[in-house]
Amino acid sequence: MKFVFITLFPELIAGAASVSILGRAQKEGLIEVLCVNPRDYATDRHRSVDDTTCGGGAGMVLRVDTYLAALEKARSLAPDALVAALTPVGETLCQARVTALSRAGRDLIFLCGHYEGFDERILEEADLRLSIGDFVMTGGELPALSVMDAVARFVPGVLGKLVSAEEDSFSGSLLEHPQYTRPISYEGKKVPDILLSGDHEKIGVWRRKKEFEATLQHRPELFSTMTWQKGDGRLFLEMLGERHKK
């Protein structure tokens, strides 16, 4: 899968994408990360990519001519790609959107903004507009990297087992259950006995209850989008009763 970044800071993208899981995925040919710099398509001697706002106002706006020229180059590298503009006014990224992007079977081109933002005519070329939250950052590179990281996890072979991607937090609309490893006991804090029992059925029940508990405590709004499985209602009520006894 190709990820093409239209960015003024290709070194930022290259550095972040060269380490850990993404770095290994590139070396194994599972994903390809490319950058197109709009400055390479500027026509003046200063290599300008922005200009003052029409109608007045503070800040500089990214120019349509340089960015659409860069987009044309990006499309030549990934002809069937979806174009995603990273902008604070975009759709807030969620796991459902990540899953949809991973299953679309198409590469991704990221329009990374900077300064005051994009000329609207640039945004009109995007297939979708994405945000990673209700806050403003200095550029779109870090949000775009977040999207790539989330989507790339679903590319076959990027993770050791695809089940890891499918079972992680949010994949089933619930938060993940707690995880433990050795040492079994540390400064009086012990791994729950049920996880050491070897009884996988009981462990599964415990984990499901803990998913309900974590979601109820930290992200209760996720219950409105979850798909309830057989037996979930009973386990949810048992979890509530156990919490009440604490």
CORNORHU-V629076 format. One record per residue. N is the residue number from 1. SS is DSSP state (2 for helix, 1 for strand, 0 for the rest). PHI is phi in whole degrees, 0 to 359 (none if undefined). OMEGA is omega in degrees with one decimal (none if undefined). Layout:
n = (N	N)
ss = (SS	SS)
phi = (PHI	PHI)
omega = (OMEGA	OMEGA)
This chain:
n = (1	2	3	4	5	6	7	8	9	10	11	12	13	14	15	16	17	18	19	20	21	22	23	24	25	26	27	28	29	30	31	32	33	34	35	36	37	38	39	40	41	42	43	44	45	46	47	48	49	50	51	52	53	54	55	56	57	58	59	60	61	62	63	64	65	66	67	68	69	70	71	72	73	74	75	76	77	78	79	80	81	82	83	84	85	86	87	88	89	90	91	92	93	94	95	96	97	98	99	100	101	102	103	104	105	106	107	108	109	110	111	112	113	114	115	116	117	118	119	120	121	122	123	124	125	126	127	128	129	130	131	132	133	134	135	136	137	138	139	140	141	142	143	144	145	146	147	148	149	150	151	152	153	154	155	156	157	158	159	160	161	162	163	164	165	166	167	168	169	170	171	172	173	174	175	176	177	178	179	180	181	182	183	184	185	186	187	188	189	190	191	192	193	194	195	196	197	198	199	200	201	202	203	204	205	206	207	208	209	210	211	212	213	214	215	216	217	218	219	220	221	222	223	224	225	226	227	228	229	230	231	232	233	234	235	236	237	238	239	240	241	242	243	244	245	246)
ss = (0	1	1	1	1	1	0	0	0	2	2	2	2	2	2	2	0	0	0	2	2	2	2	2	2	2	2	0	0	0	0	1	1	1	1	1	0	2	2	2	2	0	0	0	0	0	0	0	0	1	1	1	0	0	0	0	0	0	0	1	1	1	0	2	2	2	2	2	2	2	2	2	2	2	2	2	2	0	0	0	0	1	1	1	1	1	1	1	1	1	1	1	0	0	2	2	2	2	2	2	2	2	2	0	0	0	0	1	1	1	1	1	0	1	0	0	1	1	0	2	2	2	2	0	0	0	0	1	1	1	1	0	0	0	0	0	0	0	1	0	2	2	2	2	2	2	2	2	2	2	2	2	0	0	0	0	0	0	0	0	0	2	2	2	2	2	2	0	0	0	0	0	0	0	0	0	0	0	0	0	0	0	0	0	1	1	0	0	1	1	0	0	2	2	2	2	0	0	0	2	2	2	2	2	2	2	2	2	2	2	2	2	2	2	2	2	2	2	0	2	2	2	2	2	0	0	0	0	0	0	0	2	2	2	2	2	2	2	2	2	2	2	2	2	2	0)
phi = (none	261	237	248	256	267	211	278	229	299	294	294	294	300	294	292	271	260	239	57	296	294	298	295	298	293	298	273	76	279	226	229	248	234	230	234	261	303	299	292	244	287	252	261	290	269	55	288	240	220	203	292	286	294	92	90	132	281	87	247	250	291	283	290	292	291	287	287	294	294	295	300	296	299	293	290	278	218	299	259	285	280	257	245	265	270	207	300	268	280	298	290	297	221	297	298	292	301	299	298	295	290	265	290	72	231	290	233	247	253	269	261	277	196	57	285	136	274	301	304	292	288	299	295	274	278	282	206	242	237	230	253	160	273	205	249	246	284	196	268	295	295	301	296	298	297	296	300	301	293	285	298	300	268	290	308	95	294	263	305	226	299	301	298	291	284	260	296	310	81	297	252	74	246	288	285	288	297	242	221	212	291	286	294	230	216	50	85	261	247	293	306	303	301	285	257	283	81	271	292	293	293	297	298	296	300	296	296	298	292	296	300	295	297	292	298	282	250	219	299	294	291	298	289	245	284	260	285	260	302	92	296	301	296	295	296	294	297	299	298	296	293	295	295	282	292)
omega = (179.7	172.0	-178.0	-178.3	170.0	-167.8	173.9	-175.2	-178.8	179.6	177.2	179.7	-177.4	-179.7	-177.2	-175.6	-174.7	-175.1	173.5	-173.2	-179.7	178.1	178.6	179.8	176.7	-179.1	-179.2	177.3	-179.3	175.1	176.1	-178.6	-176.8	178.7	173.1	-177.3	179.4	179.1	179.6	-177.4	175.0	-173.8	179.9	-174.8	178.5	-177.5	-176.4	177.0	-177.8	179.4	-177.9	-176.5	174.9	-177.7	178.6	-180.0	-177.8	173.5	-178.8	-176.6	-179.3	-171.6	-179.2	-175.2	-178.6	-176.3	178.1	173.0	176.8	178.8	177.2	176.9	-179.9	179.3	175.7	178.2	-178.8	-170.1	-175.6	-172.8	166.8	179.0	-179.5	175.7	177.6	-174.6	-180.0	-178.8	-178.7	174.5	179.1	-177.0	176.1	-176.9	178.9	178.0	177.5	179.8	179.6	178.9	-179.2	-177.6	-176.5	-179.7	-178.1	174.6	-179.1	170.7	-179.4	171.0	-176.8	-177.6	177.4	-179.9	-176.2	179.2	-176.9	160.5	-174.8	-179.1	173.3	-178.3	180.0	178.9	-176.7	174.4	177.7	177.4	-174.1	173.6	175.0	176.9	-177.4	176.6	-176.2	177.3	-177.7	179.9	-177.3	-175.8	-178.9	173.4	-179.9	176.5	177.8	178.7	179.7	-179.2	-178.1	-178.0	-175.9	-179.9	-178.7	176.4	-177.6	177.9	-178.7	171.6	-179.4	178.0	-179.6	179.7	178.4	178.7	-174.5	-176.5	-178.7	-179.1	177.0	-176.2	176.7	-179.0	175.0	173.5	-176.5	174.9	179.0	178.4	179.8	171.5	178.8	4.5	-177.8	178.0	-180.0	179.9	176.6	179.0	-172.7	170.3	178.9	-175.9	-176.6	-178.1	179.1	-172.5	-175.5	179.2	-172.2	177.6	178.7	177.7	178.4	177.5	179.7	-178.6	179.9	178.0	-179.9	174.2	176.6	-176.6	-179.7	-179.8	179.1	-176.1	-170.7	-176.2	-175.0	-179.4	-179.7	179.3	-177.0	-178.0	-176.3	173.4	-177.7	178.7	178.9	179.4	-177.8	-178.8	179.2	-179.2	178.8	179.2	176.7	178.3	178.6	178.8	179.4	176.7	-178.2	-177.8	-176.9	none)
